Amino acid sequence: MKKLCFIGGVSRAGKSTLIDRISSQDGYFTFKKFHHVLAKSFKESGINLEDSLNHWSQVMPLAVKKYLDSLPETGHTLSDIHYAVQPNYDLAAHMRDASQQEKLYTEPYVWGVDHLLIEALVKEGVQISTILLYAPINEITERRTNQLKYNGFTRSLDQEHIRVEAMHEIRFFEEISNGLNIADIGRLKLDNSEINFVTNYAKVINFLKASDSNLTC
């Protein structure tokens, strides 16, 4: 049976770093990003970036189908996601379009893990768990500043925007986890401050293996 863990949080919360470390050291875990599949589906559909919100429900099923087909039958898939997204803003980030991103970052938040995706996963019998990573705003700002320095691109450095982003991540994480009725099976919130990097790796491994045991009981 396919097993999937959503690992979410604001940009630079450390999601990819944590998943990369886990999947590179243990072949049982596979890294599969859903939002990259979604962004690619929008691009392949020829939809104008600024009009993506109006086509969200149209493109989502296509991305869901591709994503489900990509999940391995064995092991545990880890997915780097945002629980809350601003559709055009996030697509601009994926496409590294700084001019569009700056103009769009005030748009409303919607579910990043759309109900269509959840329904499709449940229908296919995929076992789901959820993790939320968070860190102090000053650390997130510093990480994004370093990303801008080395990569020439980052999300907003405005601390109020980061605070709102984090608030929505928590809100949608709670709604998704409660809606899935998995609070007692597989839900974890972790402070991913720099001082916790090493211990968090072990915590997530233990959490995922415990979730596997609980889900198969």
Order of alpha helices (4+ residues) and beta strands (2+ residues): beta-alpha-beta-alpha-alpha-beta-beta-alpha-alpha-beta-alpha-beta-alpha-alpha-beta-alpha
